[in-house]
Amino acid sequence: MTVVEAAKAVTAYFMRSTRKEWLDYFMSTHFWGPLANWGLPLAAIADIKKDPEQISGSMTPAMILYSSVCMRFAWHVIPRNT
């Protein structure tokens, strides 16, 4: 398979879906949830190396809320993860 054929195959794959379907996906929690799931911890890890005076004050409550939501979800999963 040549590069041109591969590019055509990839383009054909993505053209199967309509623009509305793509926008619906990117505006849904299926996109933003995992993005936040990775983004917040990565931002917290980046803050570890900063001077304490430079750490964002709003990051601590955001991480507390994030952790609380994740813990609540994990607690209500059936069968329970122990």
PyMOL CGO cylinders between C-alpha atoms (Angstrom):
from pymol import cmd
from pymol.cgo import CYLINDER

trace = [
    CYLINDER, 0.00, 0.00, 0.00, 1.42, 3.34, -1.01, 0.3, 1, 1, 1, 1, 1, 1,
    CYLINDER, 1.42, 3.34, -1.01, 1.22, 6.52, 1.02, 0.3, 1, 1, 1, 1, 1, 1,
    CYLINDER, 1.22, 6.52, 1.02, -1.42, 7.91, -1.35, 0.3, 1, 1, 1, 1, 1, 1,
    CYLINDER, -1.42, 7.91, -1.35, -3.57, 4.79, -0.99, 0.3, 1, 1, 1, 1, 1, 1,
    CYLINDER, -3.57, 4.79, -0.99, -3.21, 4.92, 2.79, 0.3, 1, 1, 1, 1, 1, 1,
    CYLINDER, -3.21, 4.92, 2.79, -4.21, 8.59, 2.82, 0.3, 1, 1, 1, 1, 1, 1,
    CYLINDER, -4.21, 8.59, 2.82, -7.25, 7.81, 0.67, 0.3, 1, 1, 1, 1, 1, 1,
    CYLINDER, -7.25, 7.81, 0.67, -8.25, 4.95, 2.97, 0.3, 1, 1, 1, 1, 1, 1,
    CYLINDER, -8.25, 4.95, 2.97, -7.98, 7.16, 6.06, 0.3, 1, 1, 1, 1, 1, 1,
    CYLINDER, -7.98, 7.16, 6.06, -9.94, 9.95, 4.36, 0.3, 1, 1, 1, 1, 1, 1,
    CYLINDER, -9.94, 9.95, 4.36, -12.65, 7.50, 3.28, 0.3, 1, 1, 1, 1, 1, 1,
    CYLINDER, -12.65, 7.50, 3.28, -12.90, 6.17, 6.84, 0.3, 1, 1, 1, 1, 1, 1,
    CYLINDER, -12.90, 6.17, 6.84, -13.42, 9.62, 8.31, 0.3, 1, 1, 1, 1, 1, 1,
    CYLINDER, -13.42, 9.62, 8.31, -15.83, 10.70, 5.56, 0.3, 1, 1, 1, 1, 1, 1,
    CYLINDER, -15.83, 10.70, 5.56, -18.25, 7.94, 6.56, 0.3, 1, 1, 1, 1, 1, 1,
    CYLINDER, -18.25, 7.94, 6.56, -19.38, 10.07, 9.48, 0.3, 1, 1, 1, 1, 1, 1,
    CYLINDER, -19.38, 10.07, 9.48, -21.10, 13.37, 9.00, 0.3, 1, 1, 1, 1, 1, 1,
    CYLINDER, -21.10, 13.37, 9.00, -19.87, 16.65, 10.38, 0.3, 1, 1, 1, 1, 1, 1,
    CYLINDER, -19.87, 16.65, 10.38, -22.81, 16.72, 12.81, 0.3, 1, 1, 1, 1, 1, 1,
    CYLINDER, -22.81, 16.72, 12.81, -21.83, 13.33, 14.22, 0.3, 1, 1, 1, 1, 1, 1,
    CYLINDER, -21.83, 13.33, 14.22, -18.28, 14.56, 14.83, 0.3, 1, 1, 1, 1, 1, 1,
    CYLINDER, -18.28, 14.56, 14.83, -19.51, 17.76, 16.48, 0.3, 1, 1, 1, 1, 1, 1,
    CYLINDER, -19.51, 17.76, 16.48, -21.93, 15.79, 18.64, 0.3, 1, 1, 1, 1, 1, 1,
    CYLINDER, -21.93, 15.79, 18.64, -19.05, 13.60, 19.79, 0.3, 1, 1, 1, 1, 1, 1,
    CYLINDER, -19.05, 13.60, 19.79, -16.73, 16.48, 20.62, 0.3, 1, 1, 1, 1, 1, 1,
    CYLINDER, -16.73, 16.48, 20.62, -19.49, 18.31, 22.49, 0.3, 1, 1, 1, 1, 1, 1,
    CYLINDER, -19.49, 18.31, 22.49, -20.37, 15.25, 24.56, 0.3, 1, 1, 1, 1, 1, 1,
    CYLINDER, -20.37, 15.25, 24.56, -19.00, 13.93, 27.82, 0.3, 1, 1, 1, 1, 1, 1,
    CYLINDER, -19.00, 13.93, 27.82, -17.38, 11.07, 25.90, 0.3, 1, 1, 1, 1, 1, 1,
    CYLINDER, -17.38, 11.07, 25.90, -14.74, 13.57, 24.77, 0.3, 1, 1, 1, 1, 1, 1,
    CYLINDER, -14.74, 13.57, 24.77, -14.53, 16.13, 27.58, 0.3, 1, 1, 1, 1, 1, 1,
    CYLINDER, -14.53, 16.13, 27.58, -14.70, 13.60, 30.42, 0.3, 1, 1, 1, 1, 1, 1,
    CYLINDER, -14.70, 13.60, 30.42, -11.52, 11.73, 29.50, 0.3, 1, 1, 1, 1, 1, 1,
    CYLINDER, -11.52, 11.73, 29.50, -9.83, 15.00, 28.61, 0.3, 1, 1, 1, 1, 1, 1,
    CYLINDER, -9.83, 15.00, 28.61, -10.51, 16.35, 32.10, 0.3, 1, 1, 1, 1, 1, 1,
    CYLINDER, -10.51, 16.35, 32.10, -9.66, 12.97, 33.56, 0.3, 1, 1, 1, 1, 1, 1,
    CYLINDER, -9.66, 12.97, 33.56, -6.12, 13.26, 32.17, 0.3, 1, 1, 1, 1, 1, 1,
    CYLINDER, -6.12, 13.26, 32.17, -5.79, 17.05, 32.23, 0.3, 1, 1, 1, 1, 1, 1,
    CYLINDER, -5.79, 17.05, 32.23, -6.34, 17.72, 35.92, 0.3, 1, 1, 1, 1, 1, 1,
    CYLINDER, -6.34, 17.72, 35.92, -3.81, 15.18, 37.25, 0.3, 1, 1, 1, 1, 1, 1,
    CYLINDER, -3.81, 15.18, 37.25, -1.25, 16.27, 34.65, 0.3, 1, 1, 1, 1, 1, 1,
    CYLINDER, -1.25, 16.27, 34.65, -1.70, 19.89, 35.74, 0.3, 1, 1, 1, 1, 1, 1,
    CYLINDER, -1.70, 19.89, 35.74, -1.28, 18.84, 39.38, 0.3, 1, 1, 1, 1, 1, 1,
    CYLINDER, -1.28, 18.84, 39.38, 1.91, 16.94, 38.54, 0.3, 1, 1, 1, 1, 1, 1,
    CYLINDER, 1.91, 16.94, 38.54, 3.22, 20.02, 36.73, 0.3, 1, 1, 1, 1, 1, 1,
    CYLINDER, 3.22, 20.02, 36.73, 2.50, 22.10, 39.84, 0.3, 1, 1, 1, 1, 1, 1,
    CYLINDER, 2.50, 22.10, 39.84, 4.66, 19.82, 42.02, 0.3, 1, 1, 1, 1, 1, 1,
    CYLINDER, 4.66, 19.82, 42.02, 7.87, 21.31, 40.64, 0.3, 1, 1, 1, 1, 1, 1,
    CYLINDER, 7.87, 21.31, 40.64, 6.71, 24.91, 40.99, 0.3, 1, 1, 1, 1, 1, 1,
    CYLINDER, 6.71, 24.91, 40.99, 7.57, 27.25, 43.80, 0.3, 1, 1, 1, 1, 1, 1,
    CYLINDER, 7.57, 27.25, 43.80, 4.75, 27.12, 46.41, 0.3, 1, 1, 1, 1, 1, 1,
    CYLINDER, 4.75, 27.12, 46.41, 4.01, 30.78, 45.78, 0.3, 1, 1, 1, 1, 1, 1,
    CYLINDER, 4.01, 30.78, 45.78, 3.27, 30.05, 42.10, 0.3, 1, 1, 1, 1, 1, 1,
    CYLINDER, 3.27, 30.05, 42.10, 0.87, 27.15, 42.66, 0.3, 1, 1, 1, 1, 1, 1,
    CYLINDER, 0.87, 27.15, 42.66, -2.65, 27.97, 41.54, 0.3, 1, 1, 1, 1, 1, 1,
    CYLINDER, -2.65, 27.97, 41.54, -5.00, 28.51, 44.46, 0.3, 1, 1, 1, 1, 1, 1,
    CYLINDER, -5.00, 28.51, 44.46, -7.96, 27.24, 42.47, 0.3, 1, 1, 1, 1, 1, 1,
    CYLINDER, -7.96, 27.24, 42.47, -6.18, 23.97, 41.64, 0.3, 1, 1, 1, 1, 1, 1,
    CYLINDER, -6.18, 23.97, 41.64, -6.54, 22.56, 45.17, 0.3, 1, 1, 1, 1, 1, 1,
    CYLINDER, -6.54, 22.56, 45.17, -10.36, 22.82, 45.28, 0.3, 1, 1, 1, 1, 1, 1,
    CYLINDER, -10.36, 22.82, 45.28, -10.52, 21.51, 41.70, 0.3, 1, 1, 1, 1, 1, 1,
    CYLINDER, -10.52, 21.51, 41.70, -8.49, 18.44, 42.66, 0.3, 1, 1, 1, 1, 1, 1,
    CYLINDER, -8.49, 18.44, 42.66, -10.61, 17.89, 45.80, 0.3, 1, 1, 1, 1, 1, 1,
    CYLINDER, -10.61, 17.89, 45.80, -13.80, 18.02, 43.72, 0.3, 1, 1, 1, 1, 1, 1,
    CYLINDER, -13.80, 18.02, 43.72, -12.28, 15.79, 41.03, 0.3, 1, 1, 1, 1, 1, 1,
    CYLINDER, -12.28, 15.79, 41.03, -11.15, 13.22, 43.61, 0.3, 1, 1, 1, 1, 1, 1,
    CYLINDER, -11.15, 13.22, 43.61, -14.53, 13.31, 45.37, 0.3, 1, 1, 1, 1, 1, 1,
    CYLINDER, -14.53, 13.31, 45.37, -16.42, 12.64, 42.14, 0.3, 1, 1, 1, 1, 1, 1,
    CYLINDER, -16.42, 12.64, 42.14, -14.09, 9.77, 41.24, 0.3, 1, 1, 1, 1, 1, 1,
    CYLINDER, -14.09, 9.77, 41.24, -14.35, 8.26, 44.73, 0.3, 1, 1, 1, 1, 1, 1,
    CYLINDER, -14.35, 8.26, 44.73, -18.15, 8.54, 44.70, 0.3, 1, 1, 1, 1, 1, 1,
    CYLINDER, -18.15, 8.54, 44.70, -18.33, 6.85, 41.30, 0.3, 1, 1, 1, 1, 1, 1,
    CYLINDER, -18.33, 6.85, 41.30, -15.96, 4.08, 42.40, 0.3, 1, 1, 1, 1, 1, 1,
    CYLINDER, -15.96, 4.08, 42.40, -17.98, 3.53, 45.59, 0.3, 1, 1, 1, 1, 1, 1,
    CYLINDER, -17.98, 3.53, 45.59, -21.28, 3.13, 43.70, 0.3, 1, 1, 1, 1, 1, 1,
    CYLINDER, -21.28, 3.13, 43.70, -19.97, 0.67, 41.11, 0.3, 1, 1, 1, 1, 1, 1,
    CYLINDER, -19.97, 0.67, 41.11, -21.68, -2.69, 41.40, 0.3, 1, 1, 1, 1, 1, 1,
    CYLINDER, -21.68, -2.69, 41.40, -20.04, -5.11, 41.98, 0.3, 1, 1, 1, 1, 1, 1,
    CYLINDER, -20.04, -5.11, 41.98, -18.09, -2.98, 44.39, 0.3, 1, 1, 1, 1, 1, 1,
    CYLINDER, -18.09, -2.98, 44.39, -14.36, -2.60, 43.81, 0.3, 1, 1, 1, 1, 1, 1,
    CYLINDER, -14.36, -2.60, 43.81, -12.68, -3.47, 47.10, 0.3, 1, 1, 1, 1, 1, 1,
]
cmd.load_cgo(trace, "trace")
